[in-house]
Every structure is written in structure tokens, then in C-alpha cells.
């Protein structure tokens, strides 16, 4: 049951579910289940690292865009007009 839910979470990229399932990982009953769980955990780690890299790239692009917009912003020159 756990392996099936973990596979589903990997396929659907449900990161909260993956985290919850890892926290609740039961003892495996056979060597084949242990090997499958190890493979799936490695695959989940690879997916999470990939998503993290994509997120960091998106944040950097947004930062660059904000910096560009700030540099091209037309700031009006303030002046004092004092009449005596």
C-alpha cells in the first residue's frame, strides 16, 4: 500500500504527500520491497532536486526582471520652486 501511494505521489509530483509518506515509511517485509523503496526514494530525491533547481532559476529570472524594471524606471526630478 505504501509503495503504491509513494509511486502515485512521484508520478503526480505531490511533494507534500511524498514528505508525509517518507515520515510514515513502514518496515518493508521483503528484500524486493526494500529494493523498490530504495529505488523510489532515489527517484524522488532526483525529482525534488530538479524542482528545486527550476525554482531557484525562476527566482533568479524574476530578480533580474525586477532589477531591470527598477533601472529603467523614470524617476521624476524633484525641484523646489521658492518665490519670495
PyMOL Python script that loads the backbone (N, CA, C, O; Angstrom):
from pymol import cmd

cmd.read_pdbstr("""\
ATOM      1  N   UNK A   1       0.823  -1.194   0.000  1.00  0.00           N
ATOM      2  CA  UNK A   1       0.000   0.000   0.000  1.00  0.00           C
ATOM      3  C   UNK A   1       0.873   1.266   0.000  1.00  0.00           C
ATOM      4  O   UNK A   1       0.632   2.193  -0.774  1.00  0.00           O
ATOM      5  N   UNK A   2       1.893   1.293   0.881  1.00  0.00           N
ATOM      6  CA  UNK A   2       2.769   2.447   0.970  1.00  0.00           C
ATOM      7  C   UNK A   2       3.509   2.672  -0.341  1.00  0.00           C
ATOM      8  O   UNK A   2       3.613   3.802  -0.819  1.00  0.00           O
ATOM      9  N   UNK A   3       4.026   1.578  -0.925  1.00  0.00           N
ATOM     10  CA  UNK A   3       4.765   1.700  -2.183  1.00  0.00           C
ATOM     11  C   UNK A   3       3.866   2.243  -3.292  1.00  0.00           C
ATOM     12  O   UNK A   3       4.293   3.076  -4.092  1.00  0.00           O
ATOM     13  N   UNK A   4       2.634   1.774  -3.338  1.00  0.00           N
ATOM     14  CA  UNK A   4       1.698   2.242  -4.366  1.00  0.00           C
ATOM     15  C   UNK A   4       1.413   3.727  -4.199  1.00  0.00           C
ATOM     16  O   UNK A   4       1.398   4.471  -5.180  1.00  0.00           O
ATOM     17  N   UNK A   5       1.189   4.162  -2.966  1.00  0.00           N
ATOM     18  CA  UNK A   5       0.931   5.586  -2.698  1.00  0.00           C
ATOM     19  C   UNK A   5       2.162   6.436  -3.002  1.00  0.00           C
ATOM     20  O   UNK A   5       2.043   7.561  -3.490  1.00  0.00           O
ATOM     21  N   UNK A   6       3.350   5.890  -2.711  1.00  0.00           N
ATOM     22  CA  UNK A   6       4.579   6.622  -2.985  1.00  0.00           C
ATOM     23  C   UNK A   6       4.787   6.775  -4.488  1.00  0.00           C
ATOM     24  O   UNK A   6       5.173   7.846  -4.956  1.00  0.00           O
ATOM     25  N   UNK A   7       4.534   5.716  -5.241  1.00  0.00           N
ATOM     26  CA  UNK A   7       4.641   5.786  -6.706  1.00  0.00           C
ATOM     27  C   UNK A   7       3.680   6.836  -7.259  1.00  0.00           C
ATOM     28  O   UNK A   7       4.046   7.634  -8.122  1.00  0.00           O
ATOM     29  N   UNK A   8       2.466   6.827  -6.760  1.00  0.00           N
ATOM     30  CA  UNK A   8       1.452   7.788  -7.203  1.00  0.00           C
ATOM     31  C   UNK A   8       1.904   9.223  -6.918  1.00  0.00           C
ATOM     32  O   UNK A   8       1.756  10.103  -7.766  1.00  0.00           O
ATOM     33  N   UNK A   9       2.450   9.453  -5.731  1.00  0.00           N
ATOM     34  CA  UNK A   9       2.908  10.796  -5.367  1.00  0.00           C
ATOM     35  C   UNK A   9       4.070  11.236  -6.250  1.00  0.00           C
ATOM     36  O   UNK A   9       4.165  12.413  -6.597  1.00  0.00           O
ATOM     37  N   UNK A  10       4.954  10.310  -6.618  1.00  0.00           N
ATOM     38  CA  UNK A  10       6.061  10.640  -7.508  1.00  0.00           C
ATOM     39  C   UNK A  10       5.539  11.015  -8.888  1.00  0.00           C
ATOM     40  O   UNK A  10       5.953  12.021  -9.462  1.00  0.00           O
ATOM     41  N   UNK A  11       4.639  10.213  -9.411  1.00  0.00           N
ATOM     42  CA  UNK A  11       4.095  10.458 -10.745  1.00  0.00           C
ATOM     43  C   UNK A  11       3.377  11.803 -10.806  1.00  0.00           C
ATOM     44  O   UNK A  11       3.533  12.556 -11.767  1.00  0.00           O
ATOM     45  N   UNK A  12       2.587  12.101  -9.769  1.00  0.00           N
ATOM     46  CA  UNK A  12       1.813  13.346  -9.754  1.00  0.00           C
ATOM     47  C   UNK A  12       2.607  14.533  -9.192  1.00  0.00           C
ATOM     48  O   UNK A  12       2.106  15.656  -9.142  1.00  0.00           O
ATOM     49  N   UNK A  13       3.840  14.269  -8.774  1.00  0.00           N
ATOM     50  CA  UNK A  13       4.703  15.294  -8.185  1.00  0.00           C
ATOM     51  C   UNK A  13       4.007  16.015  -7.029  1.00  0.00           C
ATOM     52  O   UNK A  13       3.979  17.244  -6.961  1.00  0.00           O
ATOM     53  N   UNK A  14       3.457  15.219  -6.139  1.00  0.00           N
ATOM     54  CA  UNK A  14       2.805  15.735  -4.935  1.00  0.00           C
ATOM     55  C   UNK A  14       3.845  15.738  -3.819  1.00  0.00           C
ATOM     56  O   UNK A  14       4.002  14.751  -3.099  1.00  0.00           O
ATOM     57  N   UNK A  15       4.547  16.847  -3.685  1.00  0.00           N
ATOM     58  CA  UNK A  15       5.687  16.909  -2.778  1.00  0.00           C
ATOM     59  C   UNK A  15       5.284  16.835  -1.313  1.00  0.00           C
ATOM     60  O   UNK A  15       6.019  16.265  -0.506  1.00  0.00           O
ATOM     61  N   UNK A  16       4.154  17.387  -0.954  1.00  0.00           N
ATOM     62  CA  UNK A  16       3.689  17.291   0.435  1.00  0.00           C
ATOM     63  C   UNK A  16       3.363  15.843   0.784  1.00  0.00           C
ATOM     64  O   UNK A  16       3.677  15.376   1.880  1.00  0.00           O
ATOM     65  N   UNK A  17       2.740  15.143  -0.142  1.00  0.00           N
ATOM     66  CA  UNK A  17       2.416  13.734   0.081  1.00  0.00           C
ATOM     67  C   UNK A  17       3.686  12.903   0.187  1.00  0.00           C
ATOM     68  O   UNK A  17       3.779  12.009   1.029  1.00  0.00           O
ATOM     69  N   UNK A  18       4.671  13.199  -0.671  1.00  0.00           N
ATOM     70  CA  UNK A  18       5.954  12.490  -0.587  1.00  0.00           C
ATOM     71  C   UNK A  18       6.580  12.679   0.790  1.00  0.00           C
ATOM     72  O   UNK A  18       7.045  11.721   1.407  1.00  0.00           O
ATOM     73  N   UNK A  19       6.589  13.901   1.255  1.00  0.00           N
ATOM     74  CA  UNK A  19       7.162  14.200   2.562  1.00  0.00           C
ATOM     75  C   UNK A  19       6.440  13.427   3.666  1.00  0.00           C
ATOM     76  O   UNK A  19       7.072  12.852   4.553  1.00  0.00           O
ATOM     77  N   UNK A  20       5.132  13.422   3.599  1.00  0.00           N
ATOM     78  CA  UNK A  20       4.338  12.710   4.601  1.00  0.00           C
ATOM     79  C   UNK A  20       4.609  11.205   4.545  1.00  0.00           C
ATOM     80  O   UNK A  20       4.765  10.559   5.582  1.00  0.00           O
ATOM     81  N   UNK A  21       4.665  10.654   3.339  1.00  0.00           N
ATOM     82  CA  UNK A  21       4.908   9.216   3.195  1.00  0.00           C
ATOM     83  C   UNK A  21       6.311   8.835   3.677  1.00  0.00           C
ATOM     84  O   UNK A  21       6.498   7.769   4.264  1.00  0.00           O
ATOM     85  N   UNK A  22       7.286   9.695   3.433  1.00  0.00           N
ATOM     86  CA  UNK A  22       8.639   9.405   3.917  1.00  0.00           C
ATOM     87  C   UNK A  22       8.652   9.391   5.442  1.00  0.00           C
ATOM     88  O   UNK A  22       9.296   8.541   6.056  1.00  0.00           O
ATOM     89  N   UNK A  23       7.935  10.341   6.050  1.00  0.00           N
ATOM     90  CA  UNK A  23       7.862  10.375   7.511  1.00  0.00           C
ATOM     91  C   UNK A  23       7.180   9.136   8.080  1.00  0.00           C
ATOM     92  O   UNK A  23       7.509   8.696   9.182  1.00  0.00           O
ATOM     93  N   UNK A  24       6.238   8.575   7.339  1.00  0.00           N
ATOM     94  CA  UNK A  24       5.457   7.431   7.819  1.00  0.00           C
ATOM     95  C   UNK A  24       5.903   6.106   7.186  1.00  0.00           C
ATOM     96  O   UNK A  24       5.125   5.154   7.136  1.00  0.00           O
ATOM     97  N   UNK A  25       7.133   6.042   6.711  1.00  0.00           N
ATOM     98  CA  UNK A  25       7.606   4.855   5.998  1.00  0.00           C
ATOM     99  C   UNK A  25       7.587   3.631   6.911  1.00  0.00           C
ATOM    100  O   UNK A  25       8.219   3.630   7.968  1.00  0.00           O
ATOM    101  N   UNK A  26       6.856   2.583   6.501  1.00  0.00           N
ATOM    102  CA  UNK A  26       6.785   1.374   7.337  1.00  0.00           C
ATOM    103  C   UNK A  26       8.002   0.474   7.098  1.00  0.00           C
ATOM    104  O   UNK A  26       8.787   0.702   6.177  1.00  0.00           O
ATOM    105  N   UNK A  27       8.141  -0.533   7.928  1.00  0.00           N
ATOM    106  CA  UNK A  27       9.179  -1.540   7.720  1.00  0.00           C
ATOM    107  C   UNK A  27       8.769  -2.404   6.529  1.00  0.00           C
ATOM    108  O   UNK A  27       7.620  -2.834   6.429  1.00  0.00           O
ATOM    109  N   UNK A  28       9.709  -2.651   5.640  1.00  0.00           N
ATOM    110  CA  UNK A  28       9.411  -3.458   4.453  1.00  0.00           C
ATOM    111  C   UNK A  28       9.476  -4.941   4.822  1.00  0.00           C
ATOM    112  O   UNK A  28      10.258  -5.357   5.677  1.00  0.00           O
ATOM    113  N   UNK A  29       8.636  -5.718   4.157  1.00  0.00           N
ATOM    114  CA  UNK A  29       8.510  -7.127   4.513  1.00  0.00           C
ATOM    115  C   UNK A  29       9.477  -8.033   3.758  1.00  0.00           C
ATOM    116  O   UNK A  29       9.805  -9.123   4.225  1.00  0.00           O
ATOM    117  N   UNK A  30       9.931  -7.583   2.595  1.00  0.00           N
ATOM    118  CA  UNK A  30      10.814  -8.444   1.809  1.00  0.00           C
ATOM    119  C   UNK A  30      11.949  -7.621   1.211  1.00  0.00           C
ATOM    120  O   UNK A  30      11.906  -6.391   1.185  1.00  0.00           O
ATOM    121  N   UNK A  31      12.948  -8.324   0.741  1.00  0.00           N
ATOM    122  CA  UNK A  31      14.095  -7.674   0.118  1.00  0.00           C
ATOM    123  C   UNK A  31      13.679  -6.927  -1.147  1.00  0.00           C
ATOM    124  O   UNK A  31      14.184  -5.840  -1.427  1.00  0.00           O
ATOM    125  N   UNK A  32      12.767  -7.510  -1.902  1.00  0.00           N
ATOM    126  CA  UNK A  32      12.327  -6.844  -3.140  1.00  0.00           C
ATOM    127  C   UNK A  32      11.595  -5.539  -2.829  1.00  0.00           C
ATOM    128  O   UNK A  32      11.744  -4.562  -3.564  1.00  0.00           O
ATOM    129  N   UNK A  33      10.815  -5.508  -1.762  1.00  0.00           N
ATOM    130  CA  UNK A  33      10.149  -4.271  -1.358  1.00  0.00           C
ATOM    131  C   UNK A  33      11.169  -3.220  -0.914  1.00  0.00           C
ATOM    132  O   UNK A  33      11.023  -2.034  -1.211  1.00  0.00           O
ATOM    133  N   UNK A  34      12.194  -3.670  -0.203  1.00  0.00           N
ATOM    134  CA  UNK A  34      13.250  -2.751   0.231  1.00  0.00           C
ATOM    135  C   UNK A  34      13.981  -2.153  -0.967  1.00  0.00           C
ATOM    136  O   UNK A  34      14.266  -0.956  -0.995  1.00  0.00           O
ATOM    137  N   UNK A  35      14.282  -2.991  -1.951  1.00  0.00           N
ATOM    138  CA  UNK A  35      14.968  -2.510  -3.150  1.00  0.00           C
ATOM    139  C   UNK A  35      14.089  -1.534  -3.922  1.00  0.00           C
ATOM    140  O   UNK A  35      14.568  -0.507  -4.401  1.00  0.00           O
ATOM    141  N   UNK A  36      12.816  -1.853  -4.041  1.00  0.00           N
ATOM    142  CA  UNK A  36      11.887  -0.971  -4.741  1.00  0.00           C
ATOM    143  C   UNK A  36      11.751   0.362  -4.002  1.00  0.00           C
ATOM    144  O   UNK A  36      11.729   1.421  -4.631  1.00  0.00           O
ATOM    145  N   UNK A  37      11.660   0.313  -2.685  1.00  0.00           N
ATOM    146  CA  UNK A  37      11.562   1.537  -1.893  1.00  0.00           C
ATOM    147  C   UNK A  37      12.828   2.375  -2.043  1.00  0.00           C
ATOM    148  O   UNK A  37      12.752   3.598  -2.161  1.00  0.00           O
ATOM    149  N   UNK A  38      13.993   1.723  -2.039  1.00  0.00           N
ATOM    150  CA  UNK A  38      15.257   2.452  -2.199  1.00  0.00           C
ATOM    151  C   UNK A  38      15.317   3.127  -3.565  1.00  0.00           C
ATOM    152  O   UNK A  38      15.735   4.279  -3.674  1.00  0.00           O
ATOM    153  N   UNK A  39      14.899   2.410  -4.607  1.00  0.00           N
ATOM    154  CA  UNK A  39      14.882   2.991  -5.950  1.00  0.00           C
ATOM    155  C   UNK A  39      13.923   4.177  -6.015  1.00  0.00           C
ATOM    156  O   UNK A  39      14.255   5.216  -6.586  1.00  0.00           O
ATOM    157  N   UNK A  40      12.742   4.024  -5.434  1.00  0.00           N
ATOM    158  CA  UNK A  40      11.750   5.096  -5.461  1.00  0.00           C
ATOM    159  C   UNK A  40      12.217   6.312  -4.650  1.00  0.00           C
ATOM    160  O   UNK A  40      11.992   7.453  -5.054  1.00  0.00           O
ATOM    161  N   UNK A  41      12.856   6.070  -3.526  1.00  0.00           N
ATOM    162  CA  UNK A  41      13.389   7.180  -2.724  1.00  0.00           C
ATOM    163  C   UNK A  41      14.470   7.932  -3.495  1.00  0.00           C
ATOM    164  O   UNK A  41      14.527   9.161  -3.456  1.00  0.00           O
ATOM    165  N   UNK A  42      15.321   7.194  -4.191  1.00  0.00           N
ATOM    166  CA  UNK A  42      16.351   7.841  -5.006  1.00  0.00           C
ATOM    167  C   UNK A  42      15.714   8.667  -6.125  1.00  0.00           C
ATOM    168  O   UNK A  42      16.142   9.787  -6.406  1.00  0.00           O
ATOM    169  N   UNK A  43      14.698   8.102  -6.751  1.00  0.00           N
ATOM    170  CA  UNK A  43      13.990   8.810  -7.826  1.00  0.00           C
ATOM    171  C   UNK A  43      13.296  10.065  -7.284  1.00  0.00           C
ATOM    172  O   UNK A  43      13.326  11.115  -7.925  1.00  0.00           O
ATOM    173  N   UNK A  44      12.684   9.960  -6.127  1.00  0.00           N
ATOM    174  CA  UNK A  44      12.018  11.112  -5.507  1.00  0.00           C
ATOM    175  C   UNK A  44      13.037  12.202  -5.197  1.00  0.00           C
ATOM    176  O   UNK A  44      12.763  13.384  -5.402  1.00  0.00           O
ATOM    177  N   UNK A  45      14.206  11.813  -4.708  1.00  0.00           N
ATOM    178  CA  UNK A  45      15.268  12.785  -4.415  1.00  0.00           C
ATOM    179  C   UNK A  45      15.688  13.503  -5.694  1.00  0.00           C
ATOM    180  O   UNK A  45      15.876  14.720  -5.687  1.00  0.00           O
ATOM    181  N   UNK A  46      15.833  12.773  -6.773  1.00  0.00           N
ATOM    182  CA  UNK A  46      16.219  13.369  -8.051  1.00  0.00           C
ATOM    183  C   UNK A  46      15.164  14.368  -8.526  1.00  0.00           C
ATOM    184  O   UNK A  46      15.501  15.452  -9.003  1.00  0.00           O
ATOM    185  N   UNK A  47      13.906  14.006  -8.397  1.00  0.00           N
ATOM    186  CA  UNK A  47      12.815  14.904  -8.800  1.00  0.00           C
ATOM    187  C   UNK A  47      12.811  16.163  -7.937  1.00  0.00           C
ATOM    188  O   UNK A  47      12.665  17.270  -8.454  1.00  0.00           O
ATOM    189  N   UNK A  48      12.971  16.000  -6.635  1.00  0.00           N
ATOM    190  CA  UNK A  48      12.978  17.155  -5.735  1.00  0.00           C
ATOM    191  C   UNK A  48      14.149  18.091  -6.029  1.00  0.00           C
ATOM    192  O   UNK A  48      13.988  19.312  -5.999  1.00  0.00           O
ATOM    193  N   UNK A  49      15.309  17.537  -6.309  1.00  0.00           N
ATOM    194  CA  UNK A  49      16.470  18.371  -6.652  1.00  0.00           C
ATOM    195  C   UNK A  49      16.231  19.110  -7.966  1.00  0.00           C
ATOM    196  O   UNK A  49      16.612  20.272  -8.107  1.00  0.00           O
ATOM    197  N   UNK A  50      15.607  18.442  -8.917  1.00  0.00           N
ATOM    198  CA  UNK A  50      15.295  19.068 -10.197  1.00  0.00           C
ATOM    199  C   UNK A  50      14.309  20.220 -10.024  1.00  0.00           C
ATOM    200  O   UNK A  50      14.486  21.291 -10.603  1.00  0.00           O
ATOM    201  N   UNK A  51      13.278  19.991  -9.228  1.00  0.00           N
ATOM    202  CA  UNK A  51      12.289  21.035  -8.966  1.00  0.00           C
ATOM    203  C   UNK A  51      12.908  22.208  -8.209  1.00  0.00           C
ATOM    204  O   UNK A  51      12.584  23.366  -8.472  1.00  0.00           O
ATOM    205  N   UNK A  52      13.790  21.903  -7.278  1.00  0.00           N
ATOM    206  CA  UNK A  52      14.467  22.957  -6.520  1.00  0.00           C
ATOM    207  C   UNK A  52      15.316  23.812  -7.458  1.00  0.00           C
ATOM    208  O   UNK A  52      15.325  25.038  -7.353  1.00  0.00           O
ATOM    209  N   UNK A  53      16.019  23.168  -8.363  1.00  0.00           N
ATOM    210  CA  UNK A  53      16.845  23.896  -9.323  1.00  0.00           C
ATOM    211  C   UNK A  53      15.989  24.780 -10.223  1.00  0.00           C
ATOM    212  O   UNK A  53      16.350  25.924 -10.501  1.00  0.00           O
ATOM    213  N   UNK A  54      14.861  24.252 -10.677  1.00  0.00           N
ATOM    214  CA  UNK A  54      13.956  25.036 -11.529  1.00  0.00           C
ATOM    215  C   UNK A  54      13.385  26.226 -10.764  1.00  0.00           C
ATOM    216  O   UNK A  54      13.248  27.317 -11.316  1.00  0.00           O
ATOM    217  N   UNK A  55      13.054  26.012  -9.497  1.00  0.00           N
ATOM    218  CA  UNK A  55      12.521  27.096  -8.674  1.00  0.00           C
ATOM    219  C   UNK A  55      13.561  28.189  -8.466  1.00  0.00           C
ATOM    220  O   UNK A  55      13.249  29.375  -8.574  1.00  0.00           O
ATOM    221  N   UNK A  56      14.795  27.793  -8.168  1.00  0.00           N
ATOM    222  CA  UNK A  56      15.863  28.774  -7.987  1.00  0.00           C
ATOM    223  C   UNK A  56      16.116  29.559  -9.276  1.00  0.00           C
ATOM    224  O   UNK A  56      16.379  30.761  -9.237  1.00  0.00           O
ATOM    225  N   UNK A  57      16.035  28.878 -10.403  1.00  0.00           N
ATOM    226  CA  UNK A  57      16.207  29.537 -11.701  1.00  0.00           C
ATOM    227  C   UNK A  57      15.086  30.555 -11.930  1.00  0.00           C
ATOM    228  O   UNK A  57      15.345  31.664 -12.395  1.00  0.00           O
ATOM    229  N   UNK A  58      13.863  30.189 -11.611  1.00  0.00           N
ATOM    230  CA  UNK A  58      12.726  31.102 -11.765  1.00  0.00           C
ATOM    231  C   UNK A  58      12.865  32.319 -10.867  1.00  0.00           C
ATOM    232  O   UNK A  58      12.572  33.441 -11.282  1.00  0.00           O
ATOM    233  N   UNK A  59      13.310  32.098  -9.637  1.00  0.00           N
ATOM    234  CA  UNK A  59      13.507  33.212  -8.703  1.00  0.00           C
ATOM    235  C   UNK A  59      14.581  34.160  -9.230  1.00  0.00           C
ATOM    236  O   UNK A  59      14.430  35.379  -9.146  1.00  0.00           O
ATOM    237  N   UNK A  60      15.660  33.607  -9.772  1.00  0.00           N
ATOM    238  CA  UNK A  60      16.735  34.439 -10.317  1.00  0.00           C
ATOM    239  C   UNK A  60      16.237  35.247 -11.513  1.00  0.00           C
ATOM    240  O   UNK A  60      16.590  36.418 -11.658  1.00  0.00           O
ATOM    241  N   UNK A  61      15.423  34.634 -12.367  1.00  0.00           N
ATOM    242  CA  UNK A  61      14.870  35.353 -13.511  1.00  0.00           C
ATOM    243  C   UNK A  61      13.960  36.493 -13.051  1.00  0.00           C
ATOM    244  O   UNK A  61      14.003  37.588 -13.610  1.00  0.00           O
ATOM    245  N   UNK A  62      13.143  36.236 -12.037  1.00  0.00           N
ATOM    246  CA  UNK A  62      12.278  37.285 -11.504  1.00  0.00           C
ATOM    247  C   UNK A  62      13.096  38.422 -10.901  1.00  0.00           C
ATOM    248  O   UNK A  62      12.769  39.595 -11.083  1.00  0.00           O
ATOM    249  N   UNK A  63      14.155  38.071 -10.186  1.00  0.00           N
ATOM    250  CA  UNK A  63      15.025  39.094  -9.602  1.00  0.00           C
ATOM    251  C   UNK A  63      15.661  39.942 -10.698  1.00  0.00           C
ATOM    252  O   UNK A  63      15.712  41.167 -10.585  1.00  0.00           O
ATOM    253  N   UNK A  64      16.142  39.300 -11.752  1.00  0.00           N
ATOM    254  CA  UNK A  64      16.735  40.038 -12.872  1.00  0.00           C
ATOM    255  C   UNK A  64      15.714  40.958 -13.538  1.00  0.00           C
ATOM    256  O   UNK A  64      16.043  42.086 -13.905  1.00  0.00           O
ATOM    257  N   UNK A  65      14.496  40.491 -13.693  1.00  0.00           N
ATOM    258  CA  UNK A  65      13.440  41.313 -14.296  1.00  0.00           C
ATOM    259  C   UNK A  65      13.128  42.511 -13.417  1.00  0.00           C
ATOM    260  O   UNK A  65      12.978  43.625 -13.917  1.00  0.00           O
ATOM    261  N   UNK A  66      13.027  42.295 -12.115  1.00  0.00           N
ATOM    262  CA  UNK A  66      12.758  43.398 -11.188  1.00  0.00           C
ATOM    263  C   UNK A  66      13.893  44.417 -11.225  1.00  0.00           C
ATOM    264  O   UNK A  66      13.651  45.624 -11.241  1.00  0.00           O
ATOM    265  N   UNK A  67      15.128  43.927 -11.239  1.00  0.00           N
ATOM    266  CA  UNK A  67      16.275  44.839 -11.314  1.00  0.00           C
ATOM    267  C   UNK A  67      16.245  45.651 -12.609  1.00  0.00           C
ATOM    268  O   UNK A  67      16.535  46.847 -12.601  1.00  0.00           O
ATOM    269  N   UNK A  68      15.896  45.005 -13.713  1.00  0.00           N
ATOM    270  CA  UNK A  68      15.809  45.712 -14.988  1.00  0.00           C
ATOM    271  C   UNK A  68      14.713  46.775 -14.950  1.00  0.00           C
ATOM    272  O   UNK A  68      14.925  47.905 -15.389  1.00  0.00           O
ATOM    273  N   UNK A  69      13.557  46.417 -14.433  1.00  0.00           N
ATOM    274  CA  UNK A  69      12.458  47.374 -14.363  1.00  0.00           C
ATOM    275  C   UNK A  69      12.811  48.556 -13.467  1.00  0.00           C
ATOM    276  O   UNK A  69      12.461  49.697 -13.769  1.00  0.00           O
ATOM    277  N   UNK A  70      13.492  48.287 -12.385  1.00  0.00           N
ATOM    278  CA  UNK A  70      13.912  49.377 -11.499  1.00  0.00           C
ATOM    279  C   UNK A  70      14.913  50.290 -12.191  1.00  0.00           C
ATOM    280  O   UNK A  70      14.880  51.505 -11.996  1.00  0.00           O
ATOM    281  N   UNK A  71      15.800  49.720 -12.993  1.00  0.00           N
ATOM    282  CA  UNK A  71      16.820  50.534 -13.652  1.00  0.00           C
ATOM    283  C   UNK A  71      16.238  51.383 -14.780  1.00  0.00           C
ATOM    284  O   UNK A  71      16.809  52.414 -15.133  1.00  0.00           O
ATOM    285  N   UNK A  72      15.114  50.964 -15.345  1.00  0.00           N
ATOM    286  CA  UNK A  72      14.509  51.736 -16.432  1.00  0.00           C
ATOM    287  C   UNK A  72      13.365  52.618 -15.953  1.00  0.00           C
ATOM    288  O   UNK A  72      12.708  53.282 -16.755  1.00  0.00           O
ATOM    289  N   UNK A  73      13.133  52.623 -14.663  1.00  0.00           N
ATOM    290  CA  UNK A  73      12.049  53.411 -14.106  1.00  0.00           C
ATOM    291  C   UNK A  73      12.355  54.901 -14.269  1.00  0.00           C
ATOM    292  O   UNK A  73      13.471  55.355 -14.014  1.00  0.00           O
ATOM    293  N   UNK A  74      11.353  55.635 -14.692  1.00  0.00           N
ATOM    294  CA  UNK A  74      11.505  57.066 -14.895  1.00  0.00           C
ATOM    295  C   UNK A  74      11.179  57.773 -13.583  1.00  0.00           C
ATOM    296  O   UNK A  74      10.017  57.892 -13.194  1.00  0.00           O
ATOM    297  N   UNK A  75      12.219  58.234 -12.918  1.00  0.00           N
ATOM    298  CA  UNK A  75      12.039  58.912 -11.632  1.00  0.00           C
ATOM    299  C   UNK A  75      11.996  60.415 -11.898  1.00  0.00           C
ATOM    300  O   UNK A  75      12.961  60.990 -12.402  1.00  0.00           O
ATOM    301  N   UNK A  76      10.893  61.034 -11.563  1.00  0.00           N
ATOM    302  CA  UNK A  76      10.793  62.484 -11.820  1.00  0.00           C
ATOM    303  C   UNK A  76      11.768  63.249 -10.922  1.00  0.00           C
ATOM    304  O   UNK A  76      11.989  62.899  -9.763  1.00  0.00           O
ATOM    305  N   UNK A  77      12.334  64.294 -11.495  1.00  0.00           N
ATOM    306  CA  UNK A  77      13.277  65.112 -10.749  1.00  0.00           C
ATOM    307  C   UNK A  77      12.464  66.049  -9.851  1.00  0.00           C
ATOM    308  O   UNK A  77      11.593  66.780 -10.322  1.00  0.00           O
ATOM    309  N   UNK A  78      12.756  66.013  -8.596  1.00  0.00           N
ATOM    310  CA  UNK A  78      12.028  66.881  -7.692  1.00  0.00           C
ATOM    311  C   UNK A  78      12.720  68.233  -7.662  1.00  0.00           C
ATOM    312  O   UNK A  78      13.947  68.324  -7.689  1.00  0.00           O
ATOM    313  N   UNK A  79      11.923  69.258  -7.608  1.00  0.00           N
ATOM    314  CA  UNK A  79      12.506  70.584  -7.544  1.00  0.00           C
ATOM    315  C   UNK A  79      11.660  71.457  -6.609  1.00  0.00           C
ATOM    316  O   UNK A  79      10.460  71.250  -6.432  1.00  0.00           O
ATOM    317  N   UNK A  80      12.319  72.402  -6.046  1.00  0.00           N
ATOM    318  CA  UNK A  80      11.623  73.368  -5.175  1.00  0.00           C
ATOM    319  C   UNK A  80      11.474  74.669  -5.957  1.00  0.00           C
ATOM    320  O   UNK A  80      12.418  75.159  -6.576  1.00  0.00           O
ATOM    321  N   UNK A  81      10.304  75.191  -5.910  1.00  0.00           N
ATOM    322  CA  UNK A  81      10.050  76.459  -6.570  1.00  0.00           C
ATOM    323  C   UNK A  81       9.704  77.470  -5.482  1.00  0.00           C
ATOM    324  O   UNK A  81       8.559  77.572  -5.041  1.00  0.00           O
ATOM    325  N   UNK A  82      10.706  78.201  -5.069  1.00  0.00           N
ATOM    326  CA  UNK A  82      10.520  79.153  -3.982  1.00  0.00           C
ATOM    327  C   UNK A  82      10.369  80.554  -4.563  1.00  0.00           C
ATOM    328  O   UNK A  82      11.258  81.045  -5.260  1.00  0.00           O
ATOM    329  N   UNK A  83       9.262  81.180  -4.278  1.00  0.00           N
ATOM    330  CA  UNK A  83       9.038  82.544  -4.735  1.00  0.00           C
ATOM    331  C   UNK A  83       8.987  83.432  -3.508  1.00  0.00           C
ATOM    332  O   UNK A  83       8.199  83.211  -2.589  1.00  0.00           O
ATOM    333  N   UNK A  84       9.827  84.422  -3.513  1.00  0.00           N
ATOM    334  CA  UNK A  84       9.857  85.345  -2.387  1.00  0.00           C
ATOM    335  C   UNK A  84       9.262  86.665  -2.747  1.00  0.00           C
ATOM    336  O   UNK A  84       9.206  87.566  -1.910  1.00  0.00           O
TER     337      UNK A  84
END
""", "prot")
cmd.dss("prot")
cmd.show_as("cartoon", "prot")
cmd.util.cbc("prot")
cmd.orient("prot")
